[in-house]
Amino acid sequence: LLIVNVIWGSTFIMVDTAVETVSVFVFLALRFGIAFLALLIFFAYFLIKKPPTKADLWRGVLIGVFLFGGYTFQTFGLQCGTGPGKAGFITGLSVVLVPIFSAIILKKKPHSLSWLGIAIAVIGLGLLSFDTGWHFGISDIKGDFLVLAGAICFAFHIISIDRFIQKSLFIPLTVFQVGTTAVLSWLLTVTFWGRSFPIVFNSQVLFAVIFTGLVATALIYATQTFVQKRTSPTHVAVIFATEPVFAAIFAVSLTTETFLLRQWGGCALILAAMLFQQILDIFYIKDARAKKEPLKNSNTEKKEESKTHSIEEEKTQEKSV
């Protein structure tokens, strides 16, 4: 998963460059179309041998809708002026949102200290997003909020995978979520084709489409879906917290984008909020398990006492007979 985040961090620059000459939806349609075909070819034998159910289909579709929303908002945000490094950090905010939305969906209330982590993340986002002098840059803020909407979708994407991976195999979930994103992207491509979006293909765009399609989509989401069955969302989120770090490193190293000290401070606060939230969840889970242990032992003792009492009654009845 750490390698996954290195790859994802590097794609912010590719996407930012590609959408300068190609429509957002054309890029997404090509990217996920290539990924979908690659997954169908690679997993063809498995899908034929063990056909997916309707439940697998609808679960994969729902996951794909969240994935489509995440990439669409994120790519629009990049096109509206948000830099790759900043977009990477804002997208990383989804790690903080995961436990909050999990509480709403799974009816599990977050620890009261979770709100402290959220507050730290919001302050960090403000330091990162505000222009010099603490004034809003309209173009940047518009892009920032679009990327934030994508972060919300990505949070639901993680939650939905965790909810469904225990009921379905990872292969159909991976194929259907990528396929759904591809279909939705093609539908919007047909809708907007030839209007206000520039459509110019070059070697950089083709490389970005092929690389993000095969590596950063097909391989990455198959890996994520597979791993989430064997670990908790908290552990996945902790590792995902490294994605914006790699995005910033690639952005500063390979482009002209620069970060002010204030912006680096905001990045540090967002990352600290992510780690704080996940560490809190880990200790909260341990505390909950510790509280349940005495109850478990008590129930075991009661069962043993009941079993002993039942045996004594049987012996008494045998003597009476």
Backbone torsions as a table, in degrees:
resi	resn	phi	psi	omega
1	LEU	NA	-28.2	177.4
2	LEU	-66.0	-41.2	176.3
3	ILE	-64.1	-36.1	176.0
4	VAL	-55.3	-44.1	-177.8
5	ASN	-73.1	-30.5	173.9
6	VAL	-63.0	-44.1	179.4
7	ILE	-64.9	-46.6	178.8
8	TRP	-60.5	-40.9	179.8
9	GLY	-61.0	-35.9	-179.5
10	SER	-73.8	-23.4	-175.6
11	THR	-75.4	-17.2	179.5
12	PHE	-59.7	-39.4	179.5
13	ILE	-69.3	-41.9	179.2
14	MET	-60.6	-46.8	-179.6
15	VAL	-64.9	-42.4	-179.7
16	ASP	-60.7	-39.4	178.9
17	THR	-72.6	-40.7	-176.2
18	ALA	-66.1	-40.8	-175.3
19	VAL	-75.4	-2.1	174.2
20	GLU	-74.4	-25.0	-177.6
21	THR	-123.7	-10.4	-177.8
22	VAL	-127.7	142.4	177.3
23	SER	-56.1	144.9	178.2
24	VAL	-54.7	-47.6	-175.4
25	PHE	-75.6	-28.7	173.9
26	VAL	-63.9	-44.7	179.6
27	PHE	-62.6	-47.7	-179.6
28	LEU	-64.8	-39.5	-179.6
29	ALA	-63.5	-44.7	178.8
30	LEU	-66.7	-44.2	-178.0
31	ARG	-60.9	-52.6	-176.7
32	PHE	-77.9	-25.1	174.3
33	GLY	-64.1	-45.7	177.0
34	ILE	-62.4	-43.5	-179.9
35	ALA	-62.9	-42.0	-179.1
36	PHE	-63.7	-45.2	178.6
37	LEU	-63.3	-40.7	179.2
38	ALA	-62.9	-42.0	179.5
39	LEU	-67.4	-39.9	178.4
40	LEU	-61.9	-43.3	-179.8
41	ILE	-67.0	-45.5	-175.7
42	PHE	-67.9	-39.1	-176.2
43	PHE	-103.6	16.9	-176.2
44	ALA	-58.2	-46.3	-177.9
45	TYR	-60.4	-44.7	-178.7
46	PHE	-65.0	-43.4	-177.5
47	LEU	-66.4	-31.6	177.9
48	ILE	-76.2	-41.5	-178.6
49	LYS	-68.1	-38.7	-179.7
50	LYS	-131.3	85.1	-176.4
51	PRO	-60.0	138.9	178.7
52	PRO	-70.3	155.0	179.0
53	THR	-89.9	171.8	176.1
54	LYS	-63.0	-35.9	178.1
55	ALA	-62.6	-41.3	176.5
56	ASP	-59.6	-41.8	-179.4
57	LEU	-60.5	-52.4	-175.8
58	TRP	-69.3	-33.2	175.4
59	ARG	-65.1	-43.9	178.2
60	GLY	-65.1	-37.3	178.6
61	VAL	-63.1	-45.2	-179.9
62	LEU	-62.4	-43.8	177.1
63	ILE	-60.7	-40.3	179.9
64	GLY	-65.4	-34.9	177.5
65	VAL	-62.2	-44.8	177.5
66	PHE	-63.8	-40.2	179.4
67	LEU	-64.6	-41.9	177.8
68	PHE	-61.5	-45.1	178.7
69	GLY	-61.4	-41.2	179.8
70	GLY	-61.7	-48.5	-178.0
71	TYR	-71.4	-35.7	-179.6
72	THR	-65.1	-50.7	179.3
73	PHE	-63.6	-40.8	-178.8
74	GLN	-63.6	-44.9	-178.3
75	THR	-68.1	-38.8	174.9
76	PHE	-61.6	-38.9	178.6
77	GLY	-62.3	-41.3	176.4
78	LEU	-62.8	-38.8	-179.2
79	GLN	-70.7	-24.6	-179.6
80	CYS	-85.2	-0.1	173.6
81	GLY	118.8	-6.3	177.4
82	THR	-71.8	127.4	-178.0
83	GLY	-69.2	158.3	-179.1
84	PRO	-57.6	-42.9	-179.3
85	GLY	-64.0	-47.3	179.4
86	LYS	-64.1	-41.6	179.0
87	ALA	-60.7	-36.5	178.5
88	GLY	-64.4	-41.2	179.8
89	PHE	-70.6	-40.8	179.6
90	ILE	-65.6	-41.3	177.3
91	THR	-60.9	-34.7	178.2
92	GLY	-64.4	-15.6	178.0
93	LEU	-63.7	-18.7	178.0
94	SER	-60.4	-24.1	178.5
95	VAL	-64.4	-34.8	177.6
96	VAL	-75.1	-32.4	-177.0
97	LEU	-74.8	-24.2	-176.3
98	VAL	-54.9	-52.0	-179.7
99	PRO	-65.3	-28.7	179.5
100	ILE	-69.1	-49.2	179.5
101	PHE	-69.6	-29.6	175.6
102	SER	-63.1	-37.3	178.9
103	ALA	-64.8	-38.3	-179.0
104	ILE	-70.6	-43.7	-175.4
105	ILE	-78.9	-44.8	-176.5
106	LEU	-92.6	1.9	179.3
107	LYS	61.2	34.0	177.0
108	LYS	-112.7	111.7	-177.7
109	LYS	-70.4	133.1	177.3
110	PRO	-70.2	158.2	176.9
111	HIS	-60.8	146.9	-177.9
112	SER	-58.3	-31.0	179.1
113	LEU	-71.0	-11.4	178.1
114	SER	-60.3	-32.5	180.0
115	TRP	-65.4	-28.0	175.8
116	LEU	-65.6	-42.8	177.3
117	GLY	-62.1	-39.7	178.6
118	ILE	-64.4	-43.2	179.7
119	ALA	-61.4	-42.8	178.3
120	ILE	-61.6	-41.4	179.7
121	ALA	-64.9	-40.8	179.5
122	VAL	-63.9	-42.7	177.5
123	ILE	-62.1	-43.6	178.1
124	GLY	-62.2	-40.7	177.9
125	LEU	-63.0	-38.1	177.6
126	GLY	-65.2	-44.2	178.2
127	LEU	-61.9	-35.8	-177.9
128	LEU	-77.1	-35.1	-171.3
129	SER	-90.8	-31.2	-177.1
130	PHE	-69.5	144.0	176.0
131	ASP	-74.4	173.8	179.0
132	THR	-57.5	134.1	-179.3
133	GLY	87.9	8.0	178.0
134	TRP	61.5	38.4	173.6
135	HIS	-111.1	147.5	178.2
136	PHE	-73.2	133.0	167.3
137	GLY	-94.9	113.2	-170.1
138	ILE	-57.7	-45.7	-178.3
139	SER	-65.6	-43.0	-179.9
140	ASP	-66.6	-43.5	-178.2
141	ILE	-63.7	-38.0	177.5
142	LYS	-60.9	-46.2	178.0
143	GLY	-65.4	-38.7	179.9
144	ASP	-61.5	-42.9	-178.7
145	PHE	-70.8	-32.3	175.5
146	LEU	-65.8	-42.5	177.2
147	VAL	-65.2	-36.5	177.7
148	LEU	-64.5	-39.0	175.4
149	ALA	-61.5	-37.6	175.4
150	GLY	-64.4	-37.3	178.1
151	ALA	-61.7	-39.0	177.8
152	ILE	-62.8	-43.1	178.4
153	CYS	-64.2	-40.6	178.5
154	PHE	-64.1	-34.0	176.8
155	ALA	-63.4	-44.8	177.3
156	PHE	-65.8	-30.4	177.9
157	HIS	-62.9	-45.4	178.4
158	ILE	-63.9	-43.1	-178.8
159	ILE	-64.4	-43.9	-177.5
160	SER	-66.3	-37.5	176.1
161	ILE	-62.8	-45.5	-179.9
162	ASP	-61.9	-34.2	-178.0
163	ARG	-73.5	-36.6	-172.6
164	PHE	-99.4	-18.7	-174.4
165	ILE	-67.8	-21.1	177.3
166	GLN	-79.6	-13.2	-177.6
167	LYS	-108.5	-22.2	-178.1
168	SER	-130.2	158.0	176.0
169	LEU	-74.5	154.8	-174.0
170	PHE	-70.8	-26.7	-177.0
171	ILE	-65.8	-54.4	177.8
172	PRO	-62.7	-36.1	178.1
173	LEU	-63.1	-40.6	179.1
174	THR	-66.5	-48.1	-177.4
175	VAL	-62.7	-44.9	-176.0
176	PHE	-73.0	-34.8	179.0
177	GLN	-69.1	-40.4	177.3
178	VAL	-69.7	-40.3	178.3
179	GLY	-63.4	-40.5	177.8
180	THR	-62.1	-44.5	178.5
181	THR	-62.3	-39.0	178.9
182	ALA	-64.7	-46.0	-179.0
183	VAL	-63.1	-46.9	179.4
184	LEU	-62.1	-37.9	178.9
185	SER	-66.9	-40.7	178.2
186	TRP	-67.0	-37.7	177.7
187	LEU	-60.9	-44.8	179.2
188	LEU	-72.0	-28.7	176.0
189	THR	-64.4	-45.0	178.2
190	VAL	-62.8	-37.8	-179.0
191	THR	-65.3	-44.0	-174.2
192	PHE	-99.4	-1.5	-175.9
193	TRP	-60.7	130.1	175.9
194	GLY	82.0	5.8	179.8
195	ARG	-95.4	-113.9	-172.7
196	SER	-92.3	2.8	-176.0
197	PHE	-97.4	131.1	176.5
198	PRO	-72.1	141.8	-179.3
199	ILE	-131.0	95.5	-179.8
200	VAL	-135.1	118.8	-179.9
201	PHE	-97.6	138.9	174.9
202	ASN	-145.2	-178.4	-176.1
203	SER	-62.9	-36.7	179.7
204	GLN	-65.7	-42.0	179.8
205	VAL	-65.9	-44.5	-179.9
206	LEU	-62.2	-41.9	178.1
207	PHE	-63.5	-42.7	-180.0
208	ALA	-62.5	-41.7	-179.3
209	VAL	-65.2	-46.9	-177.8
210	ILE	-67.4	-45.5	-178.1
211	PHE	-65.0	-49.5	-179.3
212	THR	-67.4	-30.4	179.8
213	GLY	-70.7	-51.4	-175.7
214	LEU	-79.7	-45.1	-173.2
215	VAL	-92.3	-55.6	-172.6
216	ALA	-82.5	1.4	177.8
217	THR	-126.4	-67.1	-176.9
218	ALA	-60.1	-55.3	-178.0
219	LEU	-67.0	-43.8	-174.1
220	ILE	-66.2	-46.9	-175.9
221	TYR	-76.0	-26.6	171.6
222	ALA	-65.8	-41.0	178.7
223	THR	-65.5	-46.9	-178.8
224	GLN	-60.9	-47.5	-178.2
225	THR	-63.2	-39.1	178.7
226	PHE	-65.6	-45.4	-175.8
227	VAL	-70.0	-34.3	-176.8
228	GLN	-64.4	-18.1	176.3
229	LYS	-76.6	-20.1	-174.3
230	ARG	-110.3	7.1	177.5
231	THR	-151.5	171.1	-177.5
232	SER	-88.7	157.1	176.2
233	PRO	-57.8	-31.8	179.1
234	THR	-62.4	-45.8	179.4
235	HIS	-65.3	-39.8	177.3
236	VAL	-62.2	-43.5	-178.8
237	ALA	-64.8	-37.7	179.3
238	VAL	-61.4	-44.3	179.6
239	ILE	-68.7	-37.9	178.8
240	PHE	-64.2	-20.5	179.3
241	ALA	-63.9	-17.5	179.6
242	THR	-81.4	-13.1	-178.1
243	GLU	-57.8	-50.8	179.7
244	PRO	-63.1	-27.4	177.1
245	VAL	-63.8	-46.7	178.3
246	PHE	-67.2	-35.7	177.8
247	ALA	-61.3	-43.3	179.6
248	ALA	-66.5	-41.5	180.0
249	ILE	-62.0	-45.7	178.6
250	PHE	-65.0	-40.4	-177.8
251	ALA	-64.8	-45.9	-178.9
252	VAL	-71.1	-35.1	-176.1
253	SER	-78.1	-36.6	-170.8
254	LEU	-109.1	-8.8	179.8
255	THR	-127.4	-179.0	179.1
256	THR	-88.5	2.6	-179.5
257	GLU	-65.3	135.7	177.9
258	THR	-127.5	149.5	178.4
259	PHE	-112.8	134.7	172.8
260	LEU	-75.8	164.2	178.3
261	LEU	-59.4	-38.8	178.4
262	ARG	-61.3	-41.2	-179.8
263	GLN	-67.9	-39.1	175.5
264	TRP	-63.8	-35.9	176.0
265	GLY	-63.3	-40.5	176.1
266	GLY	-63.1	-40.9	176.9
267	CYS	-60.6	-42.3	-180.0
268	ALA	-63.2	-39.6	179.5
269	LEU	-66.6	-41.5	179.2
270	ILE	-63.1	-45.1	179.3
271	LEU	-64.9	-39.2	177.9
272	ALA	-64.1	-39.1	178.5
273	ALA	-64.0	-40.8	178.3
274	MET	-61.4	-50.4	-179.0
275	LEU	-64.6	-39.0	178.2
276	PHE	-60.9	-44.8	-178.9
277	GLN	-61.9	-43.3	-177.1
278	GLN	-72.4	-40.4	177.0
279	ILE	-62.5	-40.6	177.8
280	LEU	-61.1	-42.7	179.5
281	ASP	-62.7	-41.0	-179.2
282	ILE	-62.3	-47.8	-179.6
283	PHE	-69.0	-33.0	179.0
284	TYR	-66.2	-39.9	178.5
285	ILE	-65.4	-42.1	178.4
286	LYS	-62.0	-41.2	179.9
287	ASP	-64.9	-39.7	179.5
288	ALA	-65.6	-39.2	178.4
289	ARG	-65.8	-38.5	179.7
290	ALA	-64.2	-36.2	179.4
291	LYS	-71.8	-32.0	-178.5
292	LYS	-77.2	-24.1	-175.7
293	GLU	-60.9	-46.8	177.7
294	PRO	-60.7	-38.1	178.9
295	LEU	-64.8	-38.9	178.8
296	LYS	-64.5	-43.1	178.8
297	ASN	-64.8	-38.7	179.2
298	SER	-63.5	-43.0	178.8
299	ASN	-64.3	-37.4	178.9
300	THR	-64.8	-42.3	179.1
301	GLU	-63.4	-40.8	179.6
302	LYS	-63.6	-40.0	179.3
303	LYS	-64.9	-39.6	179.5
304	GLU	-66.8	-40.6	178.2
305	GLU	-64.0	-41.5	179.8
306	SER	-64.4	-40.1	179.5
307	LYS	-65.2	-41.9	179.1
308	THR	-64.1	-43.1	179.5
309	HIS	-63.2	-38.6	-180.0
310	SER	-65.9	-39.4	179.2
311	ILE	-65.4	-40.8	179.5
312	GLU	-64.2	-39.1	178.5
313	GLU	-63.8	-40.9	179.7
314	GLU	-62.6	-40.6	179.1
315	LYS	-64.9	-39.6	179.7
316	THR	-63.7	-41.5	179.3
317	GLN	-65.1	-38.7	179.7
318	GLU	-64.2	-41.0	178.8
319	LYS	-64.1	-39.4	-179.8
320	SER	-63.6	-40.5	179.2
321	VAL	-66.3	NA	NA
